[in-house]
């Protein structure tokens, strides 16, 4: 597990999350810990390195 910092696409606050580097591709929804809006998280890991990370707003 590695800590990764990113900006919330709604409130622009910096937040962090733990990424499991043993899972090559992850896609899920997580609420912002500051403003509670849902964020679509997509993570790609290859050879123990973070290849891609996106945190996008979900249109409601």
C-alpha positions, -999 to 999 in steps of 0.1 A, spaced: 0 0 0 13 34 -9 -2 68 0 -11 90 -30 -21 127 -28 -45 144 -53 -69 173 -56 -107 168 -52 -123 177 -86 -151 195 -66 -136 215 -37 -99 214 -49 -87 204 -15 -57 181 -14 -67 146 -1 -49 113 2 -57 77 -3 -39 44 0 -33 25 -33 -29 -12 -33 0 -18 -57 -7 -55 -59 -39 -49 -80 -30 -39 -116 -62 -20 -124 -87 -5 -101 -118 16 -108 -143 26 -81 -162 55 -65 -150 71 -33 -165 102 -15 -142 132 -9 -133 133 28 -137 171 28 -168 179 7 -184 144 5 -190 145 -32 -184 112 -52 -152 109 -71 -145 83 -98 -111 69 -91 -91 50 -117 -57 35 -110 -33 15 -131 -2 -2 -116 26 -19 -135 57 -36 -122 51 -21 -87 49 15 -101 19 38 -104 14 41 -142 -19 61 -142 -42 78 -117 -73 98 -123 -98 114 -100 -128 127 -119 -161 143 -108 -193 123 -114 -221 143 -130 -252 140 -109 
